[in-house]
Amino acid sequence: MATIQGTKDVLENNKEWAAQVQAKNPDYFANLAKGQSPKLLWIGCADSRVAVDVLTQTQPGDIFVHRNIANRIPSEDLSALSVIEYAVKHLKVEHVVVAGHTGCGGVKAAMSNGSVGILDHWLRPIKDIYQANQSEIDALPESERVDRLSELNVIQGVDTVSRLPVVHEAWKEGRSLQVHGWIMQLHSGLLKDLNVSQIFMANLTTQKRLASSILKCGKRKVWIDPNEVSEISQANSRQDIRKLVKSGLIFKKPQVSHSRFRTRELAAAKRLGRHTGYGKRKGTAEARMPSSVLWMRRMRVLRNMLRKYREQGKIDRHMYHELYVKSKGNTFKNKRVLMEHIHKAKAENARIKALSDQAEAHRLRNKAARERRAQRIASKREALISGEQQ
């Protein structure tokens, strides 16, 4: 493969590629122009070494791709959220892959203490992940630390995508949408599955019932392959279930045996009179931390806050009495709820006072106008009377 020297090389390579494809398949571009129906959304890093179609051996139109620095999926990024919504809601993709890679420059920059300009804001969440898992990462060899943080970043991305409303809407509709987390290993060219996939299990009650009857076990003992939910959900007869059992997509879970040794030892000791004293009594539900004590502690916090606000002049005595009674009635769960209620009440009182002041000013203005009009009418009447007398 030739190295690109400039934009002219890119255009020439494009012409050669288009001619080769057109020669092999004359209808290729005509079919490509009709539209796209990808089954997979790829959210990856913008690193030039990660070529999605090359490493997955796919054709244009097979994968819907969104890339940014360090494959982040922030909740405030409208670009990423728009891509996910379009892919899930309109293209009806079946898989969303959050893909990182080893030796990621963005992750490496997040681990360093130096500044990289405006990227500091973009990489801040990755720094937070590093600080939250610093003991685990620092215990690894230095060559593996960046790769481990890349994996944690991918896991965080999978969790973020699986919590998006558009993903939950697809799951509520019964679609077999799956969210995966992968790592591209640059040293080997292989994709590593982190086994953190979020999969919606469709309603397989009928399939479990038929499988339990065929396997002669309870429904809880039936194992169904979570990666083949869409195929299994279409099986609605005993013959279909037998085929799935034969192919290994459904099977009976192995019997789990638990040792009774410690239980027998404890029972034998109790028969001899041990483990029966006061030291082993757990107490009632209210013995260790009574709910009344918790309630009194919360009341003290709320009342102290109300007293402090009254002394500082933030609330008057009328509001203090009203909120004191409400606190006693368990209206406010904590200080934050009480504080928000105070702010809203003060804002409402200020709004009502402003409206009343406006109404009072309007009333006084109308009253003055009426008085001036009455004076004008009286003066005119006096002038008319004096004119008639003359």
JOKAZI-V359004 format. One record per run of one state. SS is the DSSP state (~ for helix, > for strand, _ for the rest). FROM is the first residue (numbers start at 1). LEN is the number of residues. If there is no record, write none. Layout:
# JOKAZI-V359004
ss=SS from=FROM len=LEN
ss=SS from=FROM len=LEN
This chain:
# JOKAZI-V359004
ss=_ from=1 len=6
ss=~ from=7 len=18
ss=_ from=25 len=3
ss=~ from=28 len=6
ss=_ from=34 len=6
ss=> from=40 len=6
ss=_ from=46 len=6
ss=~ from=52 len=5
ss=_ from=57 len=6
ss=> from=63 len=6
ss=~ from=69 len=3
ss=_ from=72 len=6
ss=~ from=78 len=13
ss=_ from=91 len=4
ss=> from=95 len=7
ss=_ from=102 len=3
ss=~ from=105 len=7
ss=_ from=112 len=7
ss=~ from=119 len=14
ss=_ from=133 len=1
ss=~ from=134 len=5
ss=_ from=139 len=3
ss=~ from=142 len=21
ss=_ from=163 len=2
ss=~ from=165 len=8
ss=_ from=173 len=5
ss=> from=178 len=8
ss=_ from=186 len=4
ss=> from=190 len=4
ss=_ from=194 len=4
ss=> from=198 len=2
ss=_ from=200 len=5
ss=~ from=205 len=11
ss=_ from=216 len=3
ss=~ from=219 len=3
ss=> from=222 len=3
ss=_ from=225 len=1
ss=~ from=226 len=8
ss=_ from=234 len=4
ss=~ from=238 len=10
ss=_ from=248 len=2
ss=> from=250 len=3
ss=_ from=253 len=8
ss=~ from=261 len=11
ss=_ from=272 len=6
ss=~ from=278 len=3
ss=_ from=281 len=10
ss=~ from=291 len=21
ss=_ from=312 len=5
ss=~ from=317 len=12
ss=_ from=329 len=6
ss=~ from=335 len=55
ss=_ from=390 len=1
